[in-house]
Amino acid sequence: MIVLDGNVVDMATIGVGLMPPLVRVLKKCLSKTNPYFVREQAVNDMLNGVMLVPFLMMAGSVFSSEIMTQLVSSAKITLAIGGVAGLFFVLGEFVKE
């Protein structure tokens, strides 16, 4: 039997990150829209999904210090992805024409 012994935050990040591309492909299959899979869309959807867990945990840390402890104890890349994405959004507001 497979034992899941990884960090819960990292597992949730990967799980949530894989859902958006799968949902898009399923929606396209059900509506019979071609092409079913577009690589650029899949990567973009995955990155958007991966950012959800760190963002939600950062917001949730206001209510529980244990949430922040779990986030910080996860792989640093999880926190870095959320931070870089947030930075891009903020910088995008400054650079708007």
C-alpha positions in Angstrom: 0.0 0.0 0.0 1.2 3.5 -0.8 1.9 5.7 2.3 1.6 9.5 1.8 4.4 10.9 4.0 5.0 14.2 2.2 4.2 17.7 3.5 0.5 18.4 3.4 1.0 21.8 1.9 3.1 20.6 -0.9 0.7 17.7 -1.7 -2.2 20.1 -1.7 -0.3 22.6 -3.9 0.4 19.9 -6.5 -3.1 18.5 -6.3 -4.8 21.9 -6.7 -2.4 22.8 -9.4 -3.3 19.8 -11.5 -7.0 20.4 -11.3 -7.5 23.5 -13.5 -5.8 22.0 -16.7 -7.8 18.7 -16.2 -11.1 20.6 -15.8 -10.4 22.6 -19.0 -9.6 19.5 -21.0 -12.8 17.8 -19.6 -14.9 20.8 -20.5 -13.5 20.9 -24.0 -14.1 17.1 -24.4 -17.7 17.4 -23.2 -18.4 20.4 -25.5 -16.5 18.7 -28.4 -14.3 21.8 -28.8 -11.0 21.3 -30.7 -8.2 21.2 -29.7 -8.9 19.4 -26.4 -5.4 20.2 -25.1 -3.3 23.4 -25.6 0.0 23.3 -23.9 0.2 27.0 -23.2 -3.2 27.1 -21.6 -2.4 24.0 -19.5 0.8 25.5 -18.1 -1.0 28.8 -17.4 -3.9 27.0 -15.7 -1.5 24.8 -13.6 0.4 27.9 -12.4 -2.8 29.7 -11.5 -3.9 26.6 -9.5 -0.5 26.2 -7.8 -0.8 29.8 -6.5 -4.1 29.2 -4.8 -2.8 27.1 -1.9 0.0 29.6 -0.7 -2.4 32.6 -1.2 -5.2 30.9 0.8 -2.7 29.8 3.6 -1.2 33.3 3.8 -4.7 34.8 4.2 -5.6 32.0 6.7 -2.6 32.7 8.8 -4.4 35.7 10.2 -6.8 33.3 12.0 -4.2 30.6 13.0 -0.5 30.7 13.5 -0.4 27.0 12.8 -1.4 27.7 9.2 1.6 29.9 8.7 3.9 27.4 10.5 2.7 24.7 8.0 3.3 27.0 5.1 6.8 28.0 6.2 7.6 24.3 6.9 6.7 23.3 3.3 9.1 23.5 0.4 10.3 27.1 0.0 9.3 26.9 -3.7 5.6 26.8 -2.7 5.9 30.1 -0.8 8.2 31.6 -3.5 5.7 30.9 -6.3 2.9 32.6 -4.4 5.2 35.6 -3.6 6.5 36.0 -7.2 2.9 35.8 -8.6 1.8 38.4 -6.1 4.7 40.6 -7.1 3.9 40.3 -10.8 0.3 41.4 -10.1 1.4 44.4 -8.0 4.0 45.4 -10.6 1.5 45.0 -13.3 -0.7 47.6 -11.7 2.2 50.1 -11.6 3.2 49.5 -15.2 -0.4 49.8 -16.7 -0.7 52.2 -19.5 
